[in-house]
C-alpha cells in the first residue's frame, strides 16, 4: 500500500509532517515507533518522526530559509532572537545542542550561554 497523496487527510497533515522533519509512509510499512493516523476509522498514513538530533538540524535549516541568509550572517540581536526561539523549541535539551547552535550561528558556546542567561535575567 502506498501513501494516498490525494487523500484530503494526508494532504492536510503534510505541512505539519514537513515542518517536523518527519516522513509520511504507508500505514502497512509502519514500525513500532511510527505514528499511524486514521481517518473515519481507517489508517490513512503513518508518520516516521525524525531523531531528535535530526530535528535540531531541520529547525536550524528552516530558520536559515526564513531569514534568507546563513544564520552566522545575522546581527547580534537577531541571533539572540534565534536562540530564544530555539530554547522555546527545546533545542538545548538535545545532547550537544549548544555546540550545534553555536556552530550554526558562528559564535562560541560561551556566547550562546550568554544569550540564554540574558533571556533568563530579563535583559
KATASUL-V265864 format. One record per residue. SS is DSSP state (a for helix, b for strand, c for the rest). BURIAL is I if it has 24 or more other C-alpha atoms within 12 Angstrom, else O. Layout:
SS_BURIAL + SS_BURIAL
//
This chain:
c_O + c_O + c_I + c_O + c_O + c_O + c_O + a_O + a_O + a_I + a_O + a_O + a_I + a_I + a_O + a_O + a_I + a_O + a_O + a_I + c_I + c_I + b_I + b_I + b_I + c_I + a_I + a_O + a_O + c_I + c_O + c_O + c_O + c_O + b_I + b_I + b_I + b_O + b_O + c_O + c_O + b_O + b_I + b_I + b_I + b_I + b_I + b_I + c_I + c_O + c_O + a_O + a_I + a_O + a_I + a_I + a_I + a_I + a_I + a_I + a_I + a_O + a_I + a_O + a_O + a_O + a_O + c_O + c_O + c_O + a_I + a_I + a_O + c_O + c_O + a_O + a_O + a_O + a_I + a_I + a_O + a_I + a_I + a_I + a_O + a_I + a_I + a_O + c_O + c_O + a_I + a_I + a_O + c_O + c_O + c_O + a_I + a_I + a_I + a_I + a_I + a_I + a_O + a_I + a_I + c_O + c_I + c_O + a_O + a_O + a_O + a_I + a_O + a_O + a_I + a_I + a_O + a_O + a_O + a_O + c_O + c_O + c_O
//
